């Protein structure tokens, strides 16, 4: 992944988070999504590029939830080796200046609701803190929930 790809993944937070409605409301291991989000927040605080890249889905720019859903089969066909290669490329390219907008946008947020989207490998979550609220999308790849970023 080149630096330009990293920048596309980490566009300013106001444009990077998917704004979506609630999912199907089906049961989910919400704690697994919350643990992943908490690990991402900790990695952002410590600027742990390897962990940050592991907990972000390697989707590049997706224009909508529907586009992300359509792309899930291709993402799920990635081998663990390919996925690890994406993570390593991202970690090598990630700079503190890339991390800061994401850190500012996610610091202080906690996940209130987590719901599955129709195919069980996507989840929506409502993140809140004093005075602000964001809707987030998580994708499950190689058994781990990862935060998905892209433009609306």
C-alpha atoms as one frame of an Amber mdcrd trajectory, in Angstrom:
protein
   0.000   0.000   0.000   1.465   3.342  -0.946   1.323   6.483   1.142  -1.491
   7.766  -1.106  -3.522   4.671  -0.249  -2.918   5.263   3.448  -4.109   8.850
   3.028  -7.261   7.607   1.285  -7.889   5.304   4.254  -7.294   8.058   6.766
  -9.089  11.028   5.238 -10.178  13.664   7.749 -12.508  12.085  10.257 -15.476
  14.293   9.404 -15.521  12.699   5.961 -14.095   9.306   6.864 -16.774   7.771
   9.023 -19.674   6.173   7.236 -22.951   7.705   8.313 -25.450   4.872   8.240
 -28.705   3.905   9.826 -29.201   1.044  12.212 -28.487  -2.500  11.125 -30.910
  -5.351  11.055 -30.955  -5.528  14.850 -29.864  -9.152  14.894 -27.793 -10.504
  17.792 -24.051 -10.002  17.530 -21.056 -10.426  19.751 -21.160  -6.725  20.486
 -18.373  -7.141  23.013 -15.999  -8.281  20.249 -16.751  -5.108  18.269 -16.312
  -2.998  21.421 -12.993  -4.713  22.239 -11.724  -4.054  18.726 -12.730  -0.390
  18.931 -11.094  -0.019  22.341  -7.874  -1.593  21.026  -7.928   0.819  18.082
  -8.331   3.800  20.420  -5.404   2.571  22.556  -3.267   2.026  19.451  -4.046
   5.559  18.277  -3.004   6.946  21.669   0.309   5.087  21.542   0.710   5.571
  17.749   1.093   1.802  17.311   0.959   1.707  13.501   0.882  -2.101  13.261
  -2.187  -2.380  15.502  -3.919   0.606  13.900  -3.498  -0.935  10.466  -4.650
  -4.344  11.719  -7.848  -2.823  13.104  -8.734  -0.793  10.003 -10.352  -2.646
   7.116  -8.253  -2.435   3.926 -11.117  -1.151   1.804  -9.793   2.119   0.449
 -12.631   4.405  -0.540 -16.167   3.044  -0.468 -18.987   5.303  -1.529 -21.774
   3.737   0.537 -22.749   0.869   2.774 -24.204  -0.858  -0.303 -20.856  -0.619
  -2.120 -19.084  -2.003   0.935 -21.582  -4.864   1.154 -21.033  -5.630  -2.529
 -17.267  -5.675  -1.980 -17.352  -8.002   1.031 -17.020 -11.241  -0.988 -13.788
  -9.949  -2.525 -12.479  -8.836   0.878 -13.348 -12.195   2.403 -11.443 -14.008
  -0.344  -8.231 -12.296   0.760  -5.936 -14.860   2.267  -4.495 -14.238   5.705
  -1.151 -13.746   3.961  -2.592 -11.066   1.642  -4.293  -9.375   4.576  -1.048
  -9.434   6.567   0.739  -7.895   3.575  -1.816  -5.055   3.488  -1.324  -4.488
   7.218   2.461  -4.401   6.904   2.345  -2.029   3.922  -0.004   0.259   5.798
   2.151   0.205   8.952   5.303   1.072   6.974   3.550   4.015   5.319   1.615
   5.351   8.315   2.946   8.606   9.761   1.985  10.480  12.945   0.385  13.151
  10.755  -1.861  10.433   9.273  -2.849   9.184  12.725  -3.765  12.530  14.319
  -7.058  13.213  12.463  -8.262   9.716  13.230  -7.203  10.006  16.858  -8.986
  13.374  17.246 -12.143  11.947  15.719 -12.292   8.778  17.812 -10.921   9.948
  21.176 -13.523   9.933  23.924 -16.109   7.973  21.960 -17.776   4.877  23.332
 -19.945   2.443  21.413 -23.561   2.527  22.559 -25.331   0.238  20.118 -23.954
  -2.455  17.850 -26.093  -4.243  15.255 -25.418  -6.654  12.427 -26.018  -5.645
   8.871 -27.676  -8.297   6.733 -24.692 -10.487   5.853 -23.321 -10.988   9.419
 -19.814  -9.794   8.502 -20.755  -6.125   8.713 -21.872  -4.325  11.845 -22.990
  -0.793  12.507 -22.284   0.929  15.788 -23.355   4.215  17.295 -20.433   5.954
  18.984 -21.129   8.793  21.390 -19.378  11.235  23.682 -20.369  14.528  25.221
 -22.014  16.539  22.491 -21.266  14.327  19.499 -22.382  11.117  17.905 -21.053
   9.071  14.980 -22.285   6.018  13.145 -19.468   3.572  12.402 -19.194   0.454
  10.263 -17.128  -2.570  11.235 -16.262  -5.481   8.950 -15.242  -8.921  10.113
 -12.158 -10.177   8.286 -10.056 -13.176   9.290 -12.089 -13.475  12.490 -11.459
  -9.901  13.690 -13.727  -6.856  13.641 -12.094  -3.919  11.844 -13.280  -0.346
  11.498 -14.200   0.522   7.905 -13.454   3.974   6.538 -14.362   5.723   3.333
 -16.265   8.623   1.854 -20.005   8.776   2.035
